[in-house]
Amino acid sequence: MNSEQFRKEAHRMVDWMADYMDNVEDYPVKPKVKPGDILKQIPKRAPEQAESFEAIFDDFKKIIMPGMTHWESPKFMAYFPANKSYPSILGEMLTATLGAQCMSWVTSPAATELEEAVMRWLGSMIGIPDNFSGVIQDTASTATLTALLMARENTSNFGINEHGFSSGSNYTVYCSSETHSSIEKDVKIAGFGRENLRKIAYDDEFAMRPDRLEKAIRKDLEKGFKPACVIATIGTTGSTAIDPLREISDICNRYEVFLHVDAAFAGTALLLPEMRWMIEGIEQVDSFVFNPHKWMFTNFDCSAFYVQDEALLVKTFEITPEYLKTPEDERVKNYRDWGIPLGRRFRALKLWFVIRNFGIEGLRERVKKHIELAQAQKETIENDPGFELLAPVPLNTICFRFHPSYIDDDNKLNELNSKLLEKVNESGELFITHTKLNDVFTLRMVIGNTNVEQRHVDEAWELIQKKSAELI
Ligand SMILES: Cc1ncc(COP(=O)(O)O)c(C=O)c1O
């Protein structure tokens, strides 16, 4: 492809992109394909000869599009959103065009310095104290692994980086039993061992019980374990429960345990000053992550990671081979030392575009609207005698189940709701997902798509009611 063809195809593609965004609601939100349906349409071997871009793009429309789940659709109320916006997409287009690999200051000074500036903006927009430093990671999973490695080195005085785990290094990590699965994965990768992860009991609202945390830490200390890290969640994946940070941070302070906060989804709500109660105690936190790529209109991937002790972070990861040394090293940030991978995408650009094009006010307005839509829908569900709310709704995620009055057996209700989920999702008109809360099959409806409106919530609810009526 030459530049002339590129220009022609790119214009055509941008038209396609704008049409897609305009018409995304018309697609079945969850595709009607079976496992293997797409794979069998793709030749077993790559082509020896060049193919025209027209042919490639035609196949994209014919083969790929029918197999896509439309995360962009306002009918997508599953998992947590990975929402996006026009300025973010434009930022990604420029990032791809520049193709910069932003591992060091010298490999793209503007990328490094924009990241520093934008992370400062973002931190102050969500109430992170000024003495924290921020860096963009790919995902919250990686950011939490980074935090665990910092905690490990903090506890071992950098001994594990040097000597590896010895038989006496019996470190423990704490989180609630409602914590995201990435924490367990990260604990395995960081070498702590799954049996040293203490899952602390939660209260009636699915938030970590600080009394149980303290008890577990004490018990471990008595037995000779070394508590290395506590992970508090602001907005659990199951029900957006909010662990009580003030009390947890006091405990961590008392026992000198590293405290990481996982606010992967709910962090965006901190744009609203009235939601800052969720991070009371932040000044005692060691690290904090939230994903603009979930709810803050910024394309996946973009995970904002903040640490209080920049030197600890850099000392945990820094390695400077001769071929990466530059004369500026003493005066600049080399973000390759702020995390796991060497190579880094230019992610700050899309975030800069989003923040400037929405403005803080615009971002707040949209997030507030999502929360209001969800709160109104929560009331609708609460007032419907055929349905039952299963968890508090502090934000925009509603946990509920279909519960006809004549059924009180939990197993039967679990089965009924599992069927309801299947019926709703196979309609192509709505995509919601489930979890289990206290072993109860729970439907989750998340109202956080960039363009979701009242009518989408109403249509979703009508569909759920219709499909539930068909089951009895
Ligand atoms: C609370 C929480 N933490 C971590 C994650 C993992 O996020 P990522 O995909 O960015 O690793 C999720 C994903 O939904 C989450 O809800």
The ligand as a MOL file (V3000), in Angstrom:
LIG
                    3D

  0  0  0     0  0            999 V3000
M  V30 BEGIN CTAB
M  V30 COUNTS 16 16 0 0 0
M  V30 BEGIN ATOM
M  V30 1 C -12.2250 -4.6040 40.5630 0
M  V30 2 C -11.4570 -5.0680 39.3630 0
M  V30 3 N -10.1260 -5.1810 39.4280 0
M  V30 4 C -9.3960 -5.5900 38.3840 0
M  V30 5 C -9.9890 -5.8900 37.1820 0
M  V30 6 C -9.1240 -6.3340 36.0410 0
M  V30 7 O -9.0240 -5.3040 35.1100 0
M  V30 8 P -8.0470 -5.3910 33.8600 0
M  V30 9 O -8.8040 -6.0600 32.7730 0
M  V30 10 O -7.7120 -3.9560 33.5420 0
M  V30 11 O -6.8560 -6.1700 34.2720 0
M  V30 12 C -11.3700 -5.7960 37.0450 0
M  V30 13 C -12.0390 -6.1340 35.7900 0
M  V30 14 O -13.2050 -6.0440 35.6120 0
M  V30 15 C -12.1200 -5.3640 38.1620 0
M  V30 16 O -13.4550 -5.2590 38.1050 0
M  V30 END ATOM
M  V30 BEGIN BOND
M  V30 1 1 1 2
M  V30 2 1 2 3
M  V30 3 2 2 15
M  V30 4 2 3 4
M  V30 5 1 4 5
M  V30 6 1 5 6
M  V30 7 2 5 12
M  V30 8 1 6 7
M  V30 9 1 7 8
M  V30 10 2 8 9
M  V30 11 1 8 10
M  V30 12 1 8 11
M  V30 13 1 12 13
M  V30 14 1 12 15
M  V30 15 2 13 14
M  V30 16 1 15 16
M  V30 END BOND
M  V30 END CTAB
M  END
